[in-house]
């Protein structure tokens, strides 16, 4: 089915909004564990998980969830739609497909950063706050607009390689696994899509995790404000291990979340295509 430019963008946005919002909500408890480990806890992921449940209950695992679900979902819509838009614009150029996917991921990272930064800032503040509750309104009053954009440089520094690897690795794996040739084998196609999406989700974190650590430290701690000094400060604490502290829950949840994102995204995109095609036929 043929779309105009704006229609293509909206289709990609809606599919990503729904698929990413669902995946984020499902994987959010492990994200909370990761953030607590990054900010001030060197205990194991299981122990941190158990302590949050014991002291704060199930709601403690979802602290700040409204920010990424209502904020990151539309941000991800922008990411996926911008990525697809850039790929379409690169089609006429004689560049190999892998490079196009990397460049498109980088473009999406830069375009989405101004929207992502305030949402992630609020999320980190809520997740790191272990004593009772603090409202979004109070956080916004405390941080103000300038404060909410603290950490935008490391967000770009994290997402540029992260999204480049995320999207390119998925399409490389999709090509290697011949997923597009499995239309008549729906179960096998879904399983292979899960595999490709899951690996891509884990690769995102393996590549970008140290900068995510820096970004979260800057956004949570008033003592830190610049990326390089914060990176060096964390590295001096315990070397590379400090920069990767908390990655285990990320890798654990990265696979199912990545799988869910791509499977749902492709299913929703197909549903939109079929629905609009049916509507157009009925009009004729």
Residue pairs with C-beta under 8 A, 6 or more apart in sequence:
1 273
1 276
1 277
1 280
3 11
5 85
8 84
8 85
8 88
9 81
9 84
9 85
10 81
11 269
11 272
11 273
12 77
12 80
12 81
12 84
12 85
12 269
13 74
13 77
13 78
13 80
13 81
14 77
14 268
14 272
15 80
15 264
15 265
15 268
15 269
15 272
16 76
16 77
16 79
16 80
16 81
16 265
17 73
17 74
17 76
17 77
18 73
18 264
18 268
19 260
19 261
19 262
19 263
19 264
19 265
19 268
20 72
20 73
20 76
20 77
20 80
20 261
20 265
21 69
21 72
21 73
21 76
22 260
22 264
23 257
23 258
23 260
23 261
23 264
24 31
24 68
24 69
24 72
24 73
24 76
24 257
25 65
25 69
26 256
26 257
26 260
27 253
27 256
27 257
28 61
28 62
28 65
28 68
28 69
29 49
29 61
29 62
30 45
30 249
30 250
30 252
30 253
31 68
31 127
31 249
31 250
31 253
32 52
32 60
32 61
32 62
32 63
32 64
32 127
33 45
33 48
33 49
33 52
33 61
33 246
33 249
34 45
34 246
34 247
34 249
34 250
35 124
35 127
35 128
35 216
35 246
36 48
36 52
36 127
36 128
36 130
36 246
37 43
37 45
37 48
37 245
37 246
37 249
38 212
38 213
38 216
38 217
38 245
38 246
39 128
39 216
39 217
39 220
39 221
40 128
41 48
42 245
43 51
45 246
45 248
45 249
45 252
49 61
49 249
52 60
52 61
53 60
53 61
55 130
56 63
56 130
60 130
63 126
63 127
63 129
63 133
64 122
64 123
64 124
64 125
64 126
64 127
66 136
67 119
67 120
67 122
67 123
67 126
67 136
68 119
68 120
68 123
71 115
71 116
71 118
71 119
71 122
71 123
72 116
72 119
72 120
72 123
74 115
75 112
75 115
75 116
75 119
76 112
78 108
78 111
78 112
78 115
79 108
79 109
79 111
79 112
79 163
80 108
80 265
82 104
82 107
82 108
82 111
82 112
83 104
83 105
83 107
83 108
83 163
83 167
84 104
86 103
86 104
86 107
86 108
87 100
87 101
87 104
90 100
90 103
90 104
91 100
93 100
95 103
97 171
97 175
98 168
98 171
98 172
101 164
101 167
101 168
101 171
101 172
102 164
102 165
102 167
102 168
103 164
104 167
105 160
105 162
105 163
105 164
105 165
105 166
105 167
105 168
106 160
106 163
106 164
108 159
108 163
108 167
109 156
109 159
109 160
109 162
109 163
109 164
110 156
110 160
112 159
113 152
113 155
113 156
113 159
114 149
114 152
116 155
116 159
117 148
117 149
117 151
117 152
117 155
118 148
118 149
120 151
120 155
120 215
120 219
121 143
121 147
121 148
121 149
121 150
121 151
121 219
122 136
122 139
122 140
122 148
124 216
124 219
124 220
125 134
125 139
125 143
125 219
125 220
126 134
126 136
126 139
128 220
140 148
143 150
150 218
150 219
150 225
151 215
151 218
151 219
153 227
154 211
154 214
154 215
154 218
154 227
155 215
157 211
157 215
157 227
158 208
158 211
158 212
158 215
159 208
161 207
161 208
162 204
162 205
162 207
162 208
163 204
165 200
165 203
165 204
165 207
165 208
166 200
166 201
166 203
166 204
166 258
167 200
169 199
169 200
169 203
170 196
170 197
170 200
170 262
173 195
173 196
173 199
173 200
174 180
174 192
174 193
174 196
177 192
177 195
177 196
179 189
179 192
179 193
179 196
182 188
182 189
182 192
183 189
190 263
193 259
193 262
193 263
193 266
194 259
194 262
194 263
195 259
196 262
197 258
197 259
197 260
197 261
197 262
197 263
198 254
198 255
198 256
198 258
198 259
199 255
199 258
200 258
200 262
201 254
201 255
201 257
201 258
201 259
201 261
202 251
202 254
202 255
202 258
204 254
204 258
205 212
205 247
205 250
205 251
205 254
206 247
206 251
209 243
209 244
209 247
209 250
210 231
210 240
210 243
210 244
211 227
211 231
213 234
213 242
213 243
213 244
213 245
213 246
214 227
214 230
214 231
214 234
214 243
217 224
217 230
217 234
218 224
218 225
218 226
218 227
218 230
224 230
224 233
231 243
234 242
234 243
235 242
235 243
238 245
